[in-house]
Amino acid sequence: MAIVRICIGTSCYLKGAYNVLQLFQHEIEARGLHDKIEISGSFCMGQCQNDVSVDVDGTVYNVSPETAYKFFEETIMPRL
């Protein structure tokens, strides 16, 4: 199971964290992956100067709403 945490702190929220979260949730729902991906919100991950912080299995990445789908395909899906 992949564990995905999305920063919902102020800086990430302003950079589109809600949009990233919505896209991930949509993909999980559309693909029936509820039992394979655990997704949750998280407070600041200390990378406020970058895009939205997304922690996947302990590694923090920076994702924008524009790159979220590609990130889901290339980083999250291979972990399943």
PDB file with SEQRES, HELIX, SHEET and CRYST1 records, atoms N, CA, C and O in Angstrom:
SEQRES   1 A   80  MET ALA ILE VAL ARG ILE CYS ILE GLY THR SER CYS TYR          
SEQRES   2 A   80  LEU LYS GLY ALA TYR ASN VAL LEU GLN LEU PHE GLN HIS          
SEQRES   3 A   80  GLU ILE GLU ALA ARG GLY LEU HIS ASP LYS ILE GLU ILE          
SEQRES   4 A   80  SER GLY SER PHE CYS MET GLY GLN CYS GLN ASN ASP VAL          
SEQRES   5 A   80  SER VAL ASP VAL ASP GLY THR VAL TYR ASN VAL SER PRO          
SEQRES   6 A   80  GLU THR ALA TYR LYS PHE PHE GLU GLU THR ILE MET PRO          
SEQRES   7 A   80  ARG LEU                                                      
HELIX    1 AA1 THR A   10  LEU A   14  1                                   5    
HELIX    2 AA2 ALA A   17  ARG A   31  1                                  15    
HELIX    3 AA3 ALA A   68  PHE A   71  1                                   4    
HELIX    4 AA4 PHE A   72  ILE A   76  3                                   5    
HELIX    5 AA5 MET A   77  ARG A   79  5                                   3    
SHEET    1 AA1 4 ILE A  37  SER A  42  0                                        
SHEET    2 AA1 4 ALA A   2  CYS A   7  1                                        
SHEET    3 AA1 4 VAL A  52  VAL A  56 -1                                        
SHEET    4 AA1 4 THR A  59  VAL A  63 -1                                        
CRYST1    1.000    1.000    1.000  90.00  90.00  90.00 P 1           1          
ATOM      1  N   MET A   1       0.845  -1.190   0.000  1.00  0.00           N  
ATOM      2  CA  MET A   1       0.000   0.000   0.000  1.00  0.00           C  
ATOM      3  C   MET A   1       0.881   1.240   0.000  1.00  0.00           C  
ATOM      4  O   MET A   1       1.825   1.349   0.782  1.00  0.00           O  
ATOM      5  N   ALA A   2       0.560   2.163  -0.879  1.00  0.00           N  
ATOM      6  CA  ALA A   2       1.277   3.439  -0.918  1.00  0.00           C  
ATOM      7  C   ALA A   2       0.633   4.399   0.076  1.00  0.00           C  
ATOM      8  O   ALA A   2      -0.592   4.504   0.139  1.00  0.00           O  
ATOM      9  N   ILE A   3       1.447   5.087   0.839  1.00  0.00           N  
ATOM     10  CA  ILE A   3       0.953   6.081   1.790  1.00  0.00           C  
ATOM     11  C   ILE A   3       1.327   7.455   1.255  1.00  0.00           C  
ATOM     12  O   ILE A   3       2.504   7.778   1.099  1.00  0.00           O  
ATOM     13  N   VAL A   4       0.299   8.261   0.975  1.00  0.00           N  
ATOM     14  CA  VAL A   4       0.481   9.576   0.361  1.00  0.00           C  
ATOM     15  C   VAL A   4      -0.064  10.641   1.304  1.00  0.00           C  
ATOM     16  O   VAL A   4      -1.227  10.593   1.706  1.00  0.00           O  
ATOM     17  N   ARG A   5       0.782  11.599   1.653  1.00  0.00           N  
ATOM     18  CA  ARG A   5       0.354  12.727   2.480  1.00  0.00           C  
ATOM     19  C   ARG A   5       0.567  14.006   1.688  1.00  0.00           C  
ATOM     20  O   ARG A   5       1.638  14.225   1.122  1.00  0.00           O  
ATOM     21  N   ILE A   6      -0.456  14.846   1.653  1.00  0.00           N  
ATOM     22  CA  ILE A   6      -0.378  16.109   0.923  1.00  0.00           C  
ATOM     23  C   ILE A   6      -0.406  17.250   1.927  1.00  0.00           C  
ATOM     24  O   ILE A   6      -1.300  17.321   2.771  1.00  0.00           O  
ATOM     25  N   CYS A   7       0.573  18.143   1.835  1.00  0.00           N  
ATOM     26  CA  CYS A   7       0.618  19.295   2.730  1.00  0.00           C  
ATOM     27  C   CYS A   7      -0.586  20.196   2.469  1.00  0.00           C  
ATOM     28  O   CYS A   7      -0.880  20.550   1.328  1.00  0.00           O  
ATOM     29  N   ILE A   8      -1.265  20.554   3.536  1.00  0.00           N  
ATOM     30  CA  ILE A   8      -2.394  21.485   3.433  1.00  0.00           C  
ATOM     31  C   ILE A   8      -2.135  22.734   4.269  1.00  0.00           C  
ATOM     32  O   ILE A   8      -3.062  23.458   4.634  1.00  0.00           O  
ATOM     33  N   GLY A   9      -0.861  22.973   4.565  1.00  0.00           N  
ATOM     34  CA  GLY A   9      -0.481  24.191   5.272  1.00  0.00           C  
ATOM     35  C   GLY A   9      -0.758  25.408   4.401  1.00  0.00           C  
ATOM     36  O   GLY A   9      -1.058  25.266   3.215  1.00  0.00           O  
ATOM     37  N   THR A  10      -0.661  26.581   4.966  1.00  0.00           N  
ATOM     38  CA  THR A  10      -1.024  27.818   4.269  1.00  0.00           C  
ATOM     39  C   THR A  10      -0.307  27.988   2.938  1.00  0.00           C  
ATOM     40  O   THR A  10      -0.954  28.258   1.926  1.00  0.00           O  
ATOM     41  N   SER A  11       0.999  27.837   2.915  1.00  0.00           N  
ATOM     42  CA  SER A  11       1.759  28.042   1.683  1.00  0.00           C  
ATOM     43  C   SER A  11       1.346  27.044   0.603  1.00  0.00           C  
ATOM     44  O   SER A  11       1.118  27.429  -0.544  1.00  0.00           O  
ATOM     45  N   CYS A  12       1.252  25.781   0.962  1.00  0.00           N  
ATOM     46  CA  CYS A  12       0.863  24.759  -0.018  1.00  0.00           C  
ATOM     47  C   CYS A  12      -0.590  24.938  -0.452  1.00  0.00           C  
ATOM     48  O   CYS A  12      -0.930  24.720  -1.615  1.00  0.00           O  
ATOM     49  N   TYR A  13      -1.433  25.331   0.482  1.00  0.00           N  
ATOM     50  CA  TYR A  13      -2.834  25.571   0.124  1.00  0.00           C  
ATOM     51  C   TYR A  13      -2.925  26.654  -0.950  1.00  0.00           C  
ATOM     52  O   TYR A  13      -3.665  26.515  -1.924  1.00  0.00           O  
ATOM     53  N   LEU A  14      -2.167  27.730  -0.761  1.00  0.00           N  
ATOM     54  CA  LEU A  14      -2.175  28.826  -1.731  1.00  0.00           C  
ATOM     55  C   LEU A  14      -1.577  28.416  -3.080  1.00  0.00           C  
ATOM     56  O   LEU A  14      -1.876  29.029  -4.105  1.00  0.00           O  
ATOM     57  N   LYS A  15      -0.745  27.392  -3.079  1.00  0.00           N  
ATOM     58  CA  LYS A  15      -0.119  26.921  -4.322  1.00  0.00           C  
ATOM     59  C   LYS A  15      -0.941  25.840  -5.020  1.00  0.00           C  
ATOM     60  O   LYS A  15      -0.537  25.330  -6.065  1.00  0.00           O  
ATOM     61  N   GLY A  16      -2.093  25.489  -4.446  1.00  0.00           N  
ATOM     62  CA  GLY A  16      -2.979  24.542  -5.117  1.00  0.00           C  
ATOM     63  C   GLY A  16      -3.079  23.164  -4.499  1.00  0.00           C  
ATOM     64  O   GLY A  16      -3.433  22.208  -5.191  1.00  0.00           O  
ATOM     65  N   ALA A  17      -2.777  23.032  -3.214  1.00  0.00           N  
ATOM     66  CA  ALA A  17      -2.845  21.727  -2.561  1.00  0.00           C  
ATOM     67  C   ALA A  17      -4.221  21.080  -2.703  1.00  0.00           C  
ATOM     68  O   ALA A  17      -4.321  19.869  -2.898  1.00  0.00           O  
ATOM     69  N   TYR A  18      -5.272  21.877  -2.607  1.00  0.00           N  
ATOM     70  CA  TYR A  18      -6.624  21.326  -2.714  1.00  0.00           C  
ATOM     71  C   TYR A  18      -6.837  20.716  -4.097  1.00  0.00           C  
ATOM     72  O   TYR A  18      -7.460  19.661  -4.213  1.00  0.00           O  
ATOM     73  N   ASN A  19      -6.331  21.361  -5.141  1.00  0.00           N  
ATOM     74  CA  ASN A  19      -6.470  20.831  -6.504  1.00  0.00           C  
ATOM     75  C   ASN A  19      -5.691  19.529  -6.676  1.00  0.00           C  
ATOM     76  O   ASN A  19      -6.171  18.596  -7.319  1.00  0.00           O  
ATOM     77  N   VAL A  20      -4.500  19.467  -6.108  1.00  0.00           N  
ATOM     78  CA  VAL A  20      -3.700  18.241  -6.165  1.00  0.00           C  
ATOM     79  C   VAL A  20      -4.440  17.120  -5.439  1.00  0.00           C  
ATOM     80  O   VAL A  20      -4.549  16.008  -5.955  1.00  0.00           O  
ATOM     81  N   LEU A  21      -4.941  17.409  -4.255  1.00  0.00           N  
ATOM     82  CA  LEU A  21      -5.682  16.420  -3.481  1.00  0.00           C  
ATOM     83  C   LEU A  21      -6.905  15.922  -4.246  1.00  0.00           C  
ATOM     84  O   LEU A  21      -7.160  14.719  -4.291  1.00  0.00           O  
ATOM     85  N   GLN A  22      -7.656  16.834  -4.843  1.00  0.00           N  
ATOM     86  CA  GLN A  22      -8.844  16.449  -5.616  1.00  0.00           C  
ATOM     87  C   GLN A  22      -8.481  15.540  -6.780  1.00  0.00           C  
ATOM     88  O   GLN A  22      -9.161  14.542  -7.022  1.00  0.00           O  
ATOM     89  N   LEU A  23      -7.425  15.872  -7.500  1.00  0.00           N  
ATOM     90  CA  LEU A  23      -7.015  15.043  -8.630  1.00  0.00           C  
ATOM     91  C   LEU A  23      -6.623  13.648  -8.157  1.00  0.00           C  
ATOM     92  O   LEU A  23      -7.042  12.655  -8.752  1.00  0.00           O  
ATOM     93  N   PHE A  24      -5.828  13.561  -7.097  1.00  0.00           N  
ATOM     94  CA  PHE A  24      -5.428  12.254  -6.574  1.00  0.00           C  
ATOM     95  C   PHE A  24      -6.653  11.457  -6.138  1.00  0.00           C  
ATOM     96  O   PHE A  24      -6.765  10.273  -6.455  1.00  0.00           O  
ATOM     97  N   GLN A  25      -7.569  12.093  -5.416  1.00  0.00           N  
ATOM     98  CA  GLN A  25      -8.771  11.401  -4.962  1.00  0.00           C  
ATOM     99  C   GLN A  25      -9.607  10.920  -6.144  1.00  0.00           C  
ATOM    100  O   GLN A  25     -10.154   9.817  -6.112  1.00  0.00           O  
ATOM    101  N   HIS A  26      -9.707  11.737  -7.179  1.00  0.00           N  
ATOM    102  CA  HIS A  26     -10.456  11.348  -8.376  1.00  0.00           C  
ATOM    103  C   HIS A  26      -9.823  10.117  -9.030  1.00  0.00           C  
ATOM    104  O   HIS A  26     -10.529   9.176  -9.392  1.00  0.00           O  
ATOM    105  N   GLU A  27      -8.515  10.121  -9.181  1.00  0.00           N  
ATOM    106  CA  GLU A  27      -7.826   8.989  -9.806  1.00  0.00           C  
ATOM    107  C   GLU A  27      -7.968   7.720  -8.971  1.00  0.00           C  
ATOM    108  O   GLU A  27      -8.156   6.634  -9.521  1.00  0.00           O  
ATOM    109  N   ILE A  28      -7.880   7.847  -7.660  1.00  0.00           N  
ATOM    110  CA  ILE A  28      -8.047   6.688  -6.775  1.00  0.00           C  
ATOM    111  C   ILE A  28      -9.450   6.120  -6.929  1.00  0.00           C  
ATOM    112  O   ILE A  28      -9.622   4.905  -7.036  1.00  0.00           O  
ATOM    113  N   GLU A  29     -10.447   6.987  -6.941  1.00  0.00           N  
ATOM    114  CA  GLU A  29     -11.843   6.565  -7.095  1.00  0.00           C  
ATOM    115  C   GLU A  29     -12.070   5.928  -8.468  1.00  0.00           C  
ATOM    116  O   GLU A  29     -12.637   4.839  -8.560  1.00  0.00           O  
ATOM    117  N   ALA A  30     -11.633   6.595  -9.523  1.00  0.00           N  
ATOM    118  CA  ALA A  30     -11.864   6.116 -10.893  1.00  0.00           C  
ATOM    119  C   ALA A  30     -11.196   4.771 -11.160  1.00  0.00           C  
ATOM    120  O   ALA A  30     -11.695   3.970 -11.951  1.00  0.00           O  
ATOM    121  N   ARG A  31     -10.075   4.526 -10.503  1.00  0.00           N  
ATOM    122  CA  ARG A  31      -9.323   3.287 -10.737  1.00  0.00           C  
ATOM    123  C   ARG A  31      -9.587   2.215  -9.684  1.00  0.00           C  
ATOM    124  O   ARG A  31      -9.029   1.120  -9.752  1.00  0.00           O  
ATOM    125  N   GLY A  32     -10.440   2.531  -8.711  1.00  0.00           N  
ATOM    126  CA  GLY A  32     -10.753   1.560  -7.661  1.00  0.00           C  
ATOM    127  C   GLY A  32      -9.546   1.183  -6.818  1.00  0.00           C  
ATOM    128  O   GLY A  32      -9.320   0.006  -6.539  1.00  0.00           O  
ATOM    129  N   LEU A  33      -8.775   2.181  -6.414  1.00  0.00           N  
ATOM    130  CA  LEU A  33      -7.524   1.933  -5.690  1.00  0.00           C  
ATOM    131  C   LEU A  33      -7.611   2.212  -4.190  1.00  0.00           C  
ATOM    132  O   LEU A  33      -6.582   2.382  -3.537  1.00  0.00           O  
ATOM    133  N   HIS A  34      -8.816   2.260  -3.640  1.00  0.00           N  
ATOM    134  CA  HIS A  34      -8.970   2.591  -2.215  1.00  0.00           C  
ATOM    135  C   HIS A  34      -8.180   1.667  -1.296  1.00  0.00           C  
ATOM    136  O   HIS A  34      -7.705   2.091  -0.242  1.00  0.00           O  
ATOM    137  N   ASP A  35      -8.040   0.418  -1.690  1.00  0.00           N  
ATOM    138  CA  ASP A  35      -7.334  -0.539  -0.843  1.00  0.00           C  
ATOM    139  C   ASP A  35      -5.826  -0.566  -1.109  1.00  0.00           C  
ATOM    140  O   ASP A  35      -5.095  -1.322  -0.471  1.00  0.00           O  
ATOM    141  N   LYS A  36      -5.363   0.262  -2.054  1.00  0.00           N  
ATOM    142  CA  LYS A  36      -3.949   0.266  -2.403  1.00  0.00           C  
ATOM    143  C   LYS A  36      -3.238   1.583  -2.119  1.00  0.00           C  
ATOM    144  O   LYS A  36      -2.009   1.631  -2.065  1.00  0.00           O  
ATOM    145  N   ILE A  37      -4.014   2.654  -1.937  1.00  0.00           N  
ATOM    146  CA  ILE A  37      -3.423   3.965  -1.669  1.00  0.00           C  
ATOM    147  C   ILE A  37      -4.127   4.589  -0.474  1.00  0.00           C  
ATOM    148  O   ILE A  37      -5.348   4.745  -0.470  1.00  0.00           O  
ATOM    149  N   GLU A  38      -3.352   4.941   0.529  1.00  0.00           N  
ATOM    150  CA  GLU A  38      -3.879   5.674   1.684  1.00  0.00           C  
ATOM    151  C   GLU A  38      -3.480   7.132   1.494  1.00  0.00           C  
ATOM    152  O   GLU A  38      -2.294   7.448   1.402  1.00  0.00           O  
ATOM    153  N   ILE A  39      -4.462   8.012   1.437  1.00  0.00           N  
ATOM    154  CA  ILE A  39      -4.185   9.431   1.186  1.00  0.00           C  
ATOM    155  C   ILE A  39      -4.706  10.263   2.350  1.00  0.00           C  
ATOM    156  O   ILE A  39      -5.795  10.013   2.867  1.00  0.00           O  
ATOM    157  N   SER A  40      -3.920  11.251   2.756  1.00  0.00           N  
ATOM    158  CA  SER A  40      -4.342  12.119   3.858  1.00  0.00           C  
ATOM    159  C   SER A  40      -3.683  13.486   3.721  1.00  0.00           C  
ATOM    160  O   SER A  40      -2.727  13.662   2.966  1.00  0.00           O  
ATOM    161  N   GLY A  41      -4.210  14.435   4.459  1.00  0.00           N  
ATOM    162  CA  GLY A  41      -3.628  15.764   4.525  1.00  0.00           C  
ATOM    163  C   GLY A  41      -2.587  15.809   5.628  1.00  0.00           C  
ATOM    164  O   GLY A  41      -2.610  14.994   6.550  1.00  0.00           O  
ATOM    165  N   SER A  42      -1.683  16.757   5.531  1.00  0.00           N  
ATOM    166  CA  SER A  42      -0.626  16.914   6.515  1.00  0.00           C  
ATOM    167  C   SER A  42      -0.313  18.395   6.664  1.00  0.00           C  
ATOM    168  O   SER A  42      -0.533  19.183   5.745  1.00  0.00           O  
ATOM    169  N   PHE A  43       0.194  18.760   7.814  1.00  0.00           N  
ATOM    170  CA  PHE A  43       0.621  20.138   7.979  1.00  0.00           C  
ATOM    171  C   PHE A  43       2.023  20.310   7.419  1.00  0.00           C  
ATOM    172  O   PHE A  43       2.572  19.371   6.843  1.00  0.00           O  
ATOM    173  N   CYS A  44       2.598  21.454   7.570  1.00  0.00           N  
ATOM    174  CA  CYS A  44       3.849  21.856   6.916  1.00  0.00           C  
ATOM    175  C   CYS A  44       4.934  20.775   6.952  1.00  0.00           C  
ATOM    176  O   CYS A  44       5.192  20.154   7.984  1.00  0.00           O  
ATOM    177  N   MET A  45       5.554  20.577   5.798  1.00  0.00           N  
ATOM    178  CA  MET A  45       6.655  19.625   5.654  1.00  0.00           C  
ATOM    179  C   MET A  45       7.990  20.346   5.525  1.00  0.00           C  
ATOM    180  O   MET A  45       9.018  19.719   5.270  1.00  0.00           O  
ATOM    181  N   GLY A  46       7.973  21.674   5.703  1.00  0.00           N  
ATOM    182  CA  GLY A  46       9.203  22.450   5.715  1.00  0.00           C  
ATOM    183  C   GLY A  46       9.797  22.778   4.360  1.00  0.00           C  
ATOM    184  O   GLY A  46      10.971  23.137   4.269  1.00  0.00           O  
ATOM    185  N   GLN A  47       9.007  22.661   3.309  1.00  0.00           N  
ATOM    186  CA  GLN A  47       9.505  22.989   1.975  1.00  0.00           C  
ATOM    187  C   GLN A  47       8.629  24.058   1.333  1.00  0.00           C  
ATOM    188  O   GLN A  47       8.230  23.940   0.175  1.00  0.00           O  
ATOM    189  N   CYS A  48       8.344  25.082   2.089  1.00  0.00           N  
ATOM    190  CA  CYS A  48       7.399  26.123   1.677  1.00  0.00           C  
ATOM    191  C   CYS A  48       7.844  26.915   0.449  1.00  0.00           C  
ATOM    192  O   CYS A  48       7.014  27.532  -0.218  1.00  0.00           O  
ATOM    193  N   GLN A  49       9.132  26.906   0.144  1.00  0.00           N  
ATOM    194  CA  GLN A  49       9.625  27.663  -1.005  1.00  0.00           C  
ATOM    195  C   GLN A  49       9.310  26.967  -2.327  1.00  0.00           C  
ATOM    196  O   GLN A  49       9.449  27.575  -3.388  1.00  0.00           O  
ATOM    197  N   ASN A  50       8.890  25.708  -2.281  1.00  0.00           N  
ATOM    198  CA  ASN A  50       8.630  24.927  -3.488  1.00  0.00           C  
ATOM    199  C   ASN A  50       7.134  24.825  -3.774  1.00  0.00           C  
ATOM    200  O   ASN A  50       6.327  25.519  -3.156  1.00  0.00           O  
ATOM    201  N   ASP A  51       6.771  23.955  -4.713  1.00  0.00           N  
ATOM    202  CA  ASP A  51       5.361  23.700  -4.995  1.00  0.00           C  
ATOM    203  C   ASP A  51       4.735  22.947  -3.826  1.00  0.00           C  
ATOM    204  O   ASP A  51       5.325  22.873  -2.748  1.00  0.00           O  
ATOM    205  N   VAL A  52       3.567  22.400  -4.029  1.00  0.00           N  
ATOM    206  CA  VAL A  52       2.860  21.647  -2.994  1.00  0.00           C  
ATOM    207  C   VAL A  52       3.716  20.443  -2.584  1.00  0.00           C  
ATOM    208  O   VAL A  52       4.177  19.683  -3.435  1.00  0.00           O  
ATOM    209  N   SER A  53       3.919  20.281  -1.287  1.00  0.00           N  
ATOM    210  CA  SER A  53       4.705  19.154  -0.783  1.00  0.00           C  
ATOM    211  C   SER A  53       3.828  17.913  -0.706  1.00  0.00           C  
ATOM    212  O   SER A  53       2.736  17.941  -0.138  1.00  0.00           O  
ATOM    213  N   VAL A  54       4.325  16.819  -1.289  1.00  0.00           N  
ATOM    214  CA  VAL A  54       3.618  15.546  -1.277  1.00  0.00           C  
ATOM    215  C   VAL A  54       4.600  14.481  -0.802  1.00  0.00           C  
ATOM    216  O   VAL A  54       5.646  14.269  -1.415  1.00  0.00           O  
ATOM    217  N   ASP A  55       4.256  13.818   0.287  1.00  0.00           N  
ATOM    218  CA  ASP A  55       5.075  12.750   0.849  1.00  0.00           C  
ATOM    219  C   ASP A  55       4.507  11.413   0.371  1.00  0.00           C  
ATOM    220  O   ASP A  55       3.344  11.096   0.621  1.00  0.00           O  
ATOM    221  N   VAL A  56       5.335  10.640  -0.312  1.00  0.00           N  
ATOM    222  CA  VAL A  56       4.939   9.307  -0.762  1.00  0.00           C  
ATOM    223  C   VAL A  56       5.880   8.302  -0.113  1.00  0.00           C  
ATOM    224  O   VAL A  56       7.067   8.251  -0.434  1.00  0.00           O  
ATOM    225  N   ASP A  57       5.346   7.514   0.791  1.00  0.00           N  
ATOM    226  CA  ASP A  57       6.125   6.490   1.485  1.00  0.00           C  
ATOM    227  C   ASP A  57       7.405   7.038   2.106  1.00  0.00           C  
ATOM    228  O   ASP A  57       8.442   6.375   2.085  1.00  0.00           O  
ATOM    229  N   GLY A  58       7.334   8.248   2.657  1.00  0.00           N  
ATOM    230  CA  GLY A  58       8.463   8.817   3.378  1.00  0.00           C  
ATOM    231  C   GLY A  58       9.391   9.715   2.575  1.00  0.00           C  
ATOM    232  O   GLY A  58      10.322  10.293   3.135  1.00  0.00           O  
ATOM    233  N   THR A  59       9.157   9.841   1.286  1.00  0.00           N  
ATOM    234  CA  THR A  59       9.960  10.734   0.448  1.00  0.00           C  
ATOM    235  C   THR A  59       9.105  11.924   0.046  1.00  0.00           C  
ATOM    236  O   THR A  59       7.991  11.751  -0.449  1.00  0.00           O  
ATOM    237  N   VAL A  60       9.621  13.140   0.257  1.00  0.00           N  
ATOM    238  CA  VAL A  60       8.855  14.349  -0.044  1.00  0.00           C  
ATOM    239  C   VAL A  60       9.198  14.840  -1.448  1.00  0.00           C  
ATOM    240  O   VAL A  60      10.364  14.973  -1.819  1.00  0.00           O  
ATOM    241  N   TYR A  61       8.142  15.103  -2.212  1.00  0.00           N  
ATOM    242  CA  TYR A  61       8.257  15.623  -3.574  1.00  0.00           C  
ATOM    243  C   TYR A  61       7.549  16.968  -3.635  1.00  0.00           C  
ATOM    244  O   TYR A  61       6.790  17.319  -2.732  1.00  0.00           O  
ATOM    245  N   ASN A  62       7.798  17.712  -4.693  1.00  0.00           N  
ATOM    246  CA  ASN A  62       7.120  18.989  -4.918  1.00  0.00           C  
ATOM    247  C   ASN A  62       6.283  18.860  -6.181  1.00  0.00           C  
ATOM    248  O   ASN A  62       6.800  18.541  -7.252  1.00  0.00           O  
ATOM    249  N   VAL A  63       4.981  19.111  -6.044  1.00  0.00           N  
ATOM    250  CA  VAL A  63       4.035  18.879  -7.128  1.00  0.00           C  
ATOM    251  C   VAL A  63       3.171  20.118  -7.314  1.00  0.00           C  
ATOM    252  O   VAL A  63       2.688  20.695  -6.339  1.00  0.00           O  
ATOM    253  N   SER A  64       2.979  20.523  -8.546  1.00  0.00           N  
ATOM    254  CA  SER A  64       2.055  21.626  -8.833  1.00  0.00           C  
ATOM    255  C   SER A  64       0.755  21.020  -9.347  1.00  0.00           C  
ATOM    256  O   SER A  64       0.741  19.863  -9.767  1.00  0.00           O  
ATOM    257  N   PRO A  65      -0.332  21.779  -9.320  1.00  0.00           N  
ATOM    258  CA  PRO A  65      -1.578  21.256  -9.889  1.00  0.00           C  
ATOM    259  C   PRO A  65      -1.400  20.841 -11.355  1.00  0.00           C  
ATOM    260  O   PRO A  65      -2.053  19.908 -11.821  1.00  0.00           O  
ATOM    261  N   GLU A  66      -0.525  21.530 -12.069  1.00  0.00           N  
ATOM    262  CA  GLU A  66      -0.299  21.229 -13.484  1.00  0.00           C  
ATOM    263  C   GLU A  66       0.462  19.917 -13.697  1.00  0.00           C  
ATOM    264  O   GLU A  66       0.305  19.272 -14.734  1.00  0.00           O  
ATOM    265  N   THR A  67       1.276  19.525 -12.734  1.00  0.00           N  
ATOM    266  CA  THR A  67       2.064  18.297 -12.879  1.00  0.00           C  
ATOM    267  C   THR A  67       1.504  17.132 -12.066  1.00  0.00           C  
ATOM    268  O   THR A  67       2.091  16.050 -12.049  1.00  0.00           O  
ATOM    269  N   ALA A  68       0.380  17.345 -11.394  1.00  0.00           N  
ATOM    270  CA  ALA A  68      -0.162  16.338 -10.478  1.00  0.00           C  
ATOM    271  C   ALA A  68      -0.514  15.020 -11.167  1.00  0.00           C  
ATOM    272  O   ALA A  68      -0.213  13.952 -10.635  1.00  0.00           O  
ATOM    273  N   TYR A  69      -1.142  15.076 -12.337  1.00  0.00           N  
ATOM    274  CA  TYR A  69      -1.531  13.836 -13.020  1.00  0.00           C  
ATOM    275  C   TYR A  69      -0.291  13.029 -13.415  1.00  0.00           C  
ATOM    276  O   TYR A  69      -0.236  11.819 -13.199  1.00  0.00           O  
ATOM    277  N   LYS A  70       0.695  13.705 -13.991  1.00  0.00           N  
ATOM    278  CA  LYS A  70       1.939  13.033 -14.385  1.00  0.00           C  
ATOM    279  C   LYS A  70       2.627  12.431 -13.158  1.00  0.00           C  
ATOM    280  O   LYS A  70       3.140  11.313 -13.213  1.00  0.00           O  
ATOM    281  N   PHE A  71       2.634  13.175 -12.058  1.00  0.00           N  
ATOM    282  CA  PHE A  71       3.226  12.681 -10.817  1.00  0.00           C  
ATOM    283  C   PHE A  71       2.499  11.427 -10.339  1.00  0.00           C  
ATOM    284  O   PHE A  71       3.133  10.454  -9.932  1.00  0.00           O  
ATOM    285  N   PHE A  72       1.173  11.452 -10.390  1.00  0.00           N  
ATOM    286  CA  PHE A  72       0.384  10.293  -9.969  1.00  0.00           C  
ATOM    287  C   PHE A  72       0.771   9.068 -10.802  1.00  0.00           C  
ATOM    288  O   PHE A  72       0.989   7.983 -10.263  1.00  0.00           O  
ATOM    289  N   GLU A  73       0.854   9.256 -12.115  1.00  0.00           N  
ATOM    290  CA  GLU A  73       1.187   8.157 -13.033  1.00  0.00           C  
ATOM    291  C   GLU A  73       2.609   7.641 -12.833  1.00  0.00           C  
ATOM    292  O   GLU A  73       2.835   6.432 -12.794  1.00  0.00           O  
ATOM    293  N   GLU A  74       3.560   8.554 -12.707  1.00  0.00           N  
ATOM    294  CA  GLU A  74       4.970   8.173 -12.715  1.00  0.00           C  
ATOM    295  C   GLU A  74       5.565   7.866 -11.342  1.00  0.00           C  
ATOM    296  O   GLU A  74       6.561   7.148 -11.243  1.00  0.00           O  
ATOM    297  N   THR A  75       4.962   8.404 -10.289  1.00  0.00           N  
ATOM    298  CA  THR A  75       5.547   8.217  -8.961  1.00  0.00           C  
ATOM    299  C   THR A  75       4.685   7.356  -8.045  1.00  0.00           C  
ATOM    300  O   THR A  75       5.208   6.508  -7.321  1.00  0.00           O  
ATOM    301  N   ILE A  76       3.390   7.561  -8.068  1.00  0.00           N  
ATOM    302  CA  ILE A  76       2.519   6.804  -7.165  1.00  0.00           C  
ATOM    303  C   ILE A  76       2.147   5.438  -7.742  1.00  0.00           C  
ATOM    304  O   ILE A  76       2.274   4.426  -7.054  1.00  0.00           O  
ATOM    305  N   MET A  77       1.696   5.398  -8.981  1.00  0.00           N  
ATOM    306  CA  MET A  77       1.245   4.131  -9.571  1.00  0.00           C  
ATOM    307  C   MET A  77       2.310   3.026  -9.557  1.00  0.00           C  
ATOM    308  O   MET A  77       1.964   1.879  -9.274  1.00  0.00           O  
ATOM    309  N   PRO A  78       3.571   3.308  -9.845  1.00  0.00           N  
ATOM    310  CA  PRO A  78       4.573   2.226  -9.819  1.00  0.00           C  
ATOM    311  C   PRO A  78       4.780   1.608  -8.431  1.00  0.00           C  
ATOM    312  O   PRO A  78       5.353   0.524  -8.327  1.00  0.00           O  
ATOM    313  N   ARG A  79       4.333   2.264  -7.382  1.00  0.00           N  
ATOM    314  CA  ARG A  79       4.517   1.742  -6.024  1.00  0.00           C  
ATOM    315  C   ARG A  79       3.446   0.732  -5.629  1.00  0.00           C  
ATOM    316  O   ARG A  79       3.511   0.141  -4.551  1.00  0.00           O  
ATOM    317  N   LEU A  80       2.480   0.539  -6.486  1.00  0.00           N  
ATOM    318  CA  LEU A  80       1.377  -0.370  -6.152  1.00  0.00           C  
ATOM    319  C   LEU A  80       1.695  -1.807  -6.527  1.00  0.00           C  
ATOM    320  O   LEU A  80       0.872  -2.697  -6.313  1.00  0.00           O  
TER     321      LEU A  80                                                      
END                                                                             
